[in-house]
Amino acid sequence: MAANLDELVIRVADICTYKWDMVRNRPLAFLISSFAGGAMVVFGATLALSVSAGVGENLAPGLANLLMGLVFMFSLVIIMVSGMTLVTADMYIGVIGIFHKRIGWGSFAWGLCLGYVGNFLGSMFFMWLISKSGAYSAWPWLAKSHAIGVAKMGYTATQIFVMGIVCTWMLQTAAILYVKADNEIAKIALAAYGPLAFVAGMAEHCIANIGFLALPLFQQDLFMEVAHAKGFVAPVLLHWGFGQYGWAHNQLYTVLGNIIGGILFVGIPFQLVSNHARVKNLYREKKTYSIKL
């Protein structure tokens, strides 16, 4: 039987204990886990680019987004099933752990920083490999990758921040319900729903965007060469900086939005809705305080 809400927050706190024990005592293992998790996220981004290139908006405006979401959704499934680390999932886990006195705010911040670094390296490295492969060097994929970059990096700070909140609100709701479920099929369905929702919903996820938006930058010289050969005049130039059409511009406000979405709209509400007295009674019966996701 699936856990009730009071049992759920204790399960999450136990996961927090396991994860932050790794952060404290095996930081290299945690970093490797984060590297793998970051790469797994952009497995989905790569597939999303593969299936959406060339899908015209005149066919159906939302069709490309749906196709992207349908293939992207398994990225969270493999992360959750394998137990690897995704920093956006650790946001709700850590804040519930703070309420249960498993970790402090300093440890929470350090765990998120270490997780982000590992995710960054995994996401960026995998997409760098993709850029060197030649498989995505044909015009439909070059054009789609650049168009995604122009759209996402062209938004204002407010637009990116808001869609960053929306992303982790949807994604981490699915992730915490994965922990609640006991049936394997239910777990897989819930883990798949989160990425499907945020990708089809055009939201902003910091780890997906690390590699997804780096790819058009890695390939920009080739894109410009082919675009000029095809007669396109003055395509938008992307860059790594904090200005409009900059990678860092998107990443900064996506990270801030993701933190708010995961902590303020998922972790804290689930904790506050749980019954404090029942949670205390459940703790009296507990024998173990650490579980692996």
One Martini backbone bead per residue (centre of mass of N, CA, C, O) as a GRO file, in nm:
protein
  293
    1MET     BB    1   0.098   0.036   0.020
    2ALA     BB    2   0.076   0.348   0.013
    3ALA     BB    3   0.175   0.619   0.151
    4ASN     BB    4   0.114   0.843   0.361
    5LEU     BB    5   0.190   1.161   0.439
    6ASP     BB    6   0.343   1.096   0.704
    7GLU     BB    7   0.519   0.869   0.583
    8LEU     BB    8   0.644   1.032   0.354
    9VAL     BB    9   0.820   1.243   0.511
   10ILE     BB   10   0.993   1.021   0.641
   11ARG     BB   11   1.107   0.899   0.388
   12VAL     BB   12   1.244   1.155   0.292
   13ALA     BB   13   1.424   1.190   0.543
   14ASP     BB   14   1.575   0.919   0.497
   15ILE     BB   15   1.693   1.001   0.225
   16CYS     BB   16   1.847   1.241   0.331
   17THR     BB   17   2.035   1.085   0.517
   18TYR     BB   18   2.171   0.921   0.296
   19LYS     BB   19   2.272   1.151   0.112
   20TRP     BB   20   2.425   1.328   0.336
   21ASP     BB   21   2.620   1.105   0.410
   22MET     BB   22   2.762   1.113   0.136
   23VAL     BB   23   2.847   1.407   0.139
   24ARG     BB   24   3.028   1.379   0.400
   25ASN     BB   25   3.180   1.073   0.349
   26ARG     BB   26   3.127   1.061   0.001
   27PRO     BB   27   3.180   1.298  -0.218
   28LEU     BB   28   3.276   1.149  -0.472
   29ALA     BB   29   3.029   0.968  -0.504
   30PHE     BB   30   2.829   1.203  -0.529
   31LEU     BB   31   2.960   1.330  -0.780
   32ILE     BB   32   2.923   1.084  -0.964
   33SER     BB   33   2.617   1.067  -0.935
   34SER     BB   34   2.575   1.353  -1.057
   35PHE     BB   35   2.705   1.306  -1.328
   36ALA     BB   36   2.508   1.084  -1.416
   37GLY     BB   37   2.248   1.251  -1.384
   38GLY     BB   38   2.319   1.473  -1.590
   39ALA     BB   39   2.343   1.283  -1.834
   40MET     BB   40   2.053   1.161  -1.819
   41VAL     BB   41   1.903   1.418  -1.886
   42VAL     BB   42   2.048   1.448  -2.183
   43PHE     BB   43   1.937   1.208  -2.309
   44GLY     BB   44   1.656   1.337  -2.340
   45ALA     BB   45   1.742   1.589  -2.501
   46THR     BB   46   1.848   1.438  -2.746
   47LEU     BB   47   1.583   1.296  -2.820
   48ALA     BB   48   1.415   1.555  -2.849
   49LEU     BB   49   1.574   1.665  -3.089
   50SER     BB   50   1.546   1.424  -3.282
   51VAL     BB   51   1.211   1.428  -3.302
   52SER     BB   52   1.164   1.759  -3.360
   53ALA     BB   53   1.300   1.789  -3.614
   54GLY     BB   54   1.093   1.934  -3.869
   55VAL     BB   55   0.848   2.014  -3.702
   56GLY     BB   56   0.581   2.186  -3.791
   57GLU     BB   57   0.363   2.435  -3.679
   58ASN     BB   58   0.142   2.394  -3.906
   59LEU     BB   59   0.058   2.114  -3.806
   60ALA     BB   60   0.124   2.164  -3.477
   61PRO     BB   61   0.223   2.366  -3.227
   62GLY     BB   62   0.252   2.115  -2.992
   63LEU     BB   63   0.392   1.857  -3.112
   64ALA     BB   64   0.693   1.888  -3.050
   65ASN     BB   65   0.658   1.900  -2.741
   66LEU     BB   66   0.533   1.621  -2.711
   67LEU     BB   67   0.763   1.455  -2.832
   68MET     BB   68   0.977   1.549  -2.633
   69GLY     BB   69   0.833   1.450  -2.372
   70LEU     BB   70   0.807   1.141  -2.446
   71VAL     BB   71   1.131   1.099  -2.447
   72PHE     BB   72   1.223   1.257  -2.185
   73MET     BB   73   1.071   1.106  -1.942
   74PHE     BB   74   1.297   0.870  -1.893
   75SER     BB   75   1.518   1.023  -1.738
   76LEU     BB   76   1.392   1.007  -1.449
   77VAL     BB   77   1.357   0.706  -1.431
   78ILE     BB   78   1.666   0.631  -1.438
   79ILE     BB   79   1.743   0.797  -1.194
   80MET     BB   80   1.552   0.673  -0.978
   81VAL     BB   81   1.618   0.369  -1.020
   82SER     BB   82   1.939   0.410  -0.981
   83GLY     BB   83   2.001   0.655  -0.760
   84MET     BB   84   2.074   0.907  -0.871
   85THR     BB   85   2.163   1.255  -0.908
   86LEU     BB   86   1.930   1.536  -0.863
   87VAL     BB   87   1.916   1.852  -0.755
   88THR     BB   88   1.607   1.912  -0.780
   89ALA     BB   89   1.526   1.674  -0.592
   90ASP     BB   90   1.702   1.766  -0.338
   91MET     BB   91   1.533   2.007  -0.248
   92TYR     BB   92   1.290   1.859  -0.109
   93ILE     BB   93   1.454   1.664   0.062
   94GLY     BB   94   1.621   1.870   0.232
   95VAL     BB   95   1.389   2.043   0.357
   96ILE     BB   96   1.259   1.807   0.508
   97GLY     BB   97   1.515   1.732   0.668
   98ILE     BB   98   1.516   1.994   0.832
   99PHE     BB   99   1.244   1.951   0.980
  100HIS     BB  100   1.376   1.659   1.092
  101LYS     BB  101   1.680   1.709   1.182
  102ARG     BB  102   1.904   1.584   0.972
  103ILE     BB  103   1.974   1.880   0.876
  104GLY     BB  104   2.121   2.172   0.778
  105TRP     BB  105   2.159   2.453   0.592
  106GLY     BB  106   2.456   2.412   0.522
  107SER     BB  107   2.433   2.119   0.418
  108PHE     BB  108   2.224   2.177   0.208
  109ALA     BB  109   2.391   2.375   0.034
  110TRP     BB  110   2.630   2.182  -0.020
  111GLY     BB  111   2.469   1.959  -0.163
  112LEU     BB  112   2.368   2.138  -0.396
  113CYS     BB  113   2.642   2.224  -0.503
  114LEU     BB  114   2.759   1.942  -0.561
  115GLY     BB  115   2.526   1.849  -0.744
  116TYR     BB  116   2.557   2.071  -0.957
  117VAL     BB  117   2.843   2.011  -1.048
  118GLY     BB  118   2.792   1.722  -1.144
  119ASN     BB  119   2.561   1.786  -1.340
  120PHE     BB  120   2.715   1.982  -1.514
  121LEU     BB  121   2.936   1.788  -1.615
  122GLY     BB  122   2.747   1.573  -1.739
  123SER     BB  123   2.584   1.754  -1.932
  124MET     BB  124   2.820   1.890  -2.085
  125PHE     BB  125   2.979   1.640  -2.179
  126PHE     BB  126   2.761   1.498  -2.345
  127MET     BB  127   2.707   1.741  -2.545
  128TRP     BB  128   2.992   1.755  -2.651
  129LEU     BB  129   2.989   1.477  -2.779
  130ILE     BB  130   2.755   1.534  -2.972
  131SER     BB  131   2.903   1.770  -3.125
  132LYS     BB  132   3.134   1.551  -3.232
  133SER     BB  133   2.964   1.330  -3.401
  134GLY     BB  134   2.761   1.447  -3.652
  135ALA     BB  135   2.455   1.361  -3.613
  136TYR     BB  136   2.375   1.696  -3.561
  137SER     BB  137   2.480   1.848  -3.852
  138ALA     BB  138   2.229   1.869  -3.981
  139TRP     BB  139   2.005   2.108  -4.048
  140PRO     BB  140   1.752   2.033  -3.875
  141TRP     BB  141   1.925   2.016  -3.604
  142LEU     BB  142   2.064   2.285  -3.610
  143ALA     BB  143   1.804   2.459  -3.625
  144LYS     BB  144   1.663   2.353  -3.370
  145SER     BB  145   1.882   2.413  -3.163
  146HIS     BB  146   1.894   2.718  -3.220
  147ALA     BB  147   1.594   2.782  -3.167
  148ILE     BB  148   1.598   2.699  -2.871
  149GLY     BB  149   1.816   2.897  -2.784
  150VAL     BB  150   1.672   3.158  -2.867
  151ALA     BB  151   1.423   3.121  -2.693
  152LYS     BB  152   1.550   3.070  -2.403
  153MET     BB  153   1.773   3.314  -2.419
  154GLY     BB  154   1.545   3.546  -2.497
  155TYR     BB  155   1.434   3.572  -2.242
  156THR     BB  156   1.347   3.704  -1.971
  157ALA     BB  157   1.407   3.689  -1.643
  158THR     BB  158   1.112   3.649  -1.557
  159GLN     BB  159   1.035   3.422  -1.751
  160ILE     BB  160   1.245   3.219  -1.653
  161PHE     BB  161   1.176   3.215  -1.351
  162VAL     BB  162   0.883   3.119  -1.375
  163MET     BB  163   0.951   2.852  -1.541
  164GLY     BB  164   1.127   2.739  -1.312
  165ILE     BB  165   0.904   2.703  -1.107
  166VAL     BB  166   0.716   2.525  -1.275
  167CYS     BB  167   0.905   2.289  -1.317
  168THR     BB  168   0.953   2.195  -1.010
  169TRP     BB  169   0.663   2.170  -0.935
  170MET     BB  170   0.610   1.933  -1.128
  171LEU     BB  171   0.859   1.745  -1.091
  172GLN     BB  172   0.856   1.716  -0.765
  173THR     BB  173   0.578   1.604  -0.740
  174ALA     BB  174   0.646   1.343  -0.886
  175ALA     BB  175   0.891   1.260  -0.705
  176ILE     BB  176   0.733   1.237  -0.430
  177LEU     BB  177   0.526   1.025  -0.540
  178TYR     BB  178   0.732   0.807  -0.590
  179VAL     BB  179   0.786   0.763  -0.286
  180LYS     BB  180   0.488   0.689  -0.210
  181ALA     BB  181   0.503   0.463  -0.388
  182ASP     BB  182   0.500   0.088  -0.426
  183ASN     BB  183   0.448   0.055  -0.717
  184GLU     BB  184   0.632   0.023  -0.998
  185ILE     BB  185   0.440   0.141  -1.209
  186ALA     BB  186   0.376   0.399  -1.054
  187LYS     BB  187   0.663   0.505  -1.037
  188ILE     BB  188   0.716   0.529  -1.342
  189ALA     BB  189   0.478   0.715  -1.410
  190LEU     BB  190   0.565   0.950  -1.222
  191ALA     BB  191   0.852   0.993  -1.335
  192ALA     BB  192   0.746   1.055  -1.629
  193TYR     BB  193   0.560   1.302  -1.584
  194GLY     BB  194   0.749   1.533  -1.513
  195PRO     BB  195   0.908   1.571  -1.787
  196LEU     BB  196   0.662   1.585  -1.966
  197ALA     BB  197   0.545   1.844  -1.840
  198PHE     BB  198   0.793   2.045  -1.872
  199VAL     BB  199   0.843   2.007  -2.175
  200ALA     BB  200   0.556   2.046  -2.292
  201GLY     BB  201   0.537   2.323  -2.103
  202MET     BB  202   0.805   2.502  -2.144
  203ALA     BB  203   1.008   2.476  -1.926
  204GLU     BB  204   1.278   2.532  -1.676
  205HIS     BB  205   1.584   2.338  -1.658
  206CYS     BB  206   1.897   2.355  -1.550
  207ILE     BB  207   2.024   2.079  -1.642
  208ALA     BB  208   1.909   2.063  -1.923
  209ASN     BB  209   2.021   2.352  -2.013
  210ILE     BB  210   2.318   2.315  -2.003
  211GLY     BB  211   2.332   2.126  -2.261
  212PHE     BB  212   2.108   2.223  -2.458
  213LEU     BB  213   2.245   2.526  -2.476
  214ALA     BB  214   2.536   2.433  -2.559
  215LEU     BB  215   2.508   2.302  -2.837
  216PRO     BB  216   2.467   2.561  -3.019
  217LEU     BB  217   2.748   2.671  -2.933
  218PHE     BB  218   2.927   2.439  -3.034
  219GLN     BB  219   2.768   2.477  -3.341
  220GLN     BB  220   2.769   2.776  -3.451
  221ASP     BB  221   2.969   2.783  -3.685
  222LEU     BB  222   2.817   2.575  -3.857
  223PHE     BB  223   2.547   2.717  -3.865
  224MET     BB  224   2.643   2.980  -4.003
  225GLU     BB  225   2.750   2.850  -4.258
  226VAL     BB  226   2.480   2.718  -4.350
  227ALA     BB  227   2.297   2.966  -4.335
  228HIS     BB  228   2.449   3.136  -4.549
  229ALA     BB  229   2.424   2.923  -4.777
  230LYS     BB  230   2.092   2.954  -4.752
  231GLY     BB  231   2.038   3.286  -4.707
  232PHE     BB  232   2.060   3.378  -4.421
  233VAL     BB  233   2.007   3.671  -4.237
  234ALA     BB  234   2.126   3.741  -3.946
  235PRO     BB  235   2.155   3.550  -3.720
  236VAL     BB  236   2.140   3.470  -3.407
  237LEU     BB  237   2.368   3.528  -3.149
  238LEU     BB  238   2.523   3.332  -2.930
  239HIS     BB  239   2.620   3.308  -2.573
  240TRP     BB  240   2.782   3.278  -2.242
  241GLY     BB  241   2.646   3.507  -2.106
  242PHE     BB  242   2.418   3.751  -1.933
  243GLY     BB  243   2.282   3.826  -2.172
  244GLN     BB  244   2.101   3.823  -2.423
  245TYR     BB  245   2.152   3.506  -2.549
  246GLY     BB  246   2.260   3.371  -2.282
  247TRP     BB  247   2.352   3.109  -2.094
  248ALA     BB  248   2.376   3.248  -1.809
  249HIS     BB  249   2.105   3.388  -1.813
  250ASN     BB  250   1.934   3.129  -1.803
  251GLN     BB  251   2.068   2.979  -1.562
  252LEU     BB  252   2.025   3.174  -1.329
  253TYR     BB  253   1.700   3.191  -1.342
  254THR     BB  254   1.650   2.889  -1.332
  255VAL     BB  255   1.774   2.822  -1.059
  256LEU     BB  256   1.600   3.013  -0.890
  257GLY     BB  257   1.327   2.890  -0.973
  258ASN     BB  258   1.381   2.595  -0.889
  259ILE     BB  259   1.418   2.650  -0.587
  260ILE     BB  260   1.138   2.765  -0.534
  261GLY     BB  261   0.964   2.533  -0.645
  262GLY     BB  262   1.082   2.297  -0.463
  263ILE     BB  263   1.055   2.431  -0.177
  264LEU     BB  264   0.787   2.619  -0.167
  265PHE     BB  265   0.586   2.408  -0.357
  266VAL     BB  266   0.673   2.121  -0.214
  267GLY     BB  267   0.826   2.061   0.050
  268ILE     BB  268   0.669   2.249   0.249
  269PRO     BB  269   0.373   2.164   0.198
  270PHE     BB  270   0.403   1.864   0.272
  271GLN     BB  271   0.498   1.918   0.561
  272LEU     BB  272   0.255   2.102   0.663
  273VAL     BB  273   0.025   1.884   0.603
  274SER     BB  274   0.131   1.719   0.795
  275ASN     BB  275   0.101   1.537   1.096
  276HIS     BB  276   0.276   1.594   1.372
  277ALA     BB  277   0.167   1.380   1.574
  278ARG     BB  278   0.190   1.134   1.383
  279VAL     BB  279   0.488   1.159   1.326
  280LYS     BB  280   0.580   1.115   1.619
  281ASN     BB  281   0.458   0.831   1.646
  282LEU     BB  282   0.622   0.702   1.415
  283TYR     BB  283   0.902   0.751   1.549
  284ARG     BB  284   0.862   0.557   1.795
  285GLU     BB  285   0.863   0.294   1.579
  286LYS     BB  286   1.140   0.336   1.484
  287LYS     BB  287   1.466   0.181   1.364
  288THR     BB  288   1.518   0.342   1.098
  289TYR     BB  289   1.699   0.642   0.919
  290SER     BB  290   1.770   0.495   0.629
  291ILE     BB  291   1.722   0.540   0.270
  292LYS     BB  292   1.724   0.434  -0.054
  293LEU     BB  293   1.597   0.544  -0.358
   0.00000   0.00000   0.00000
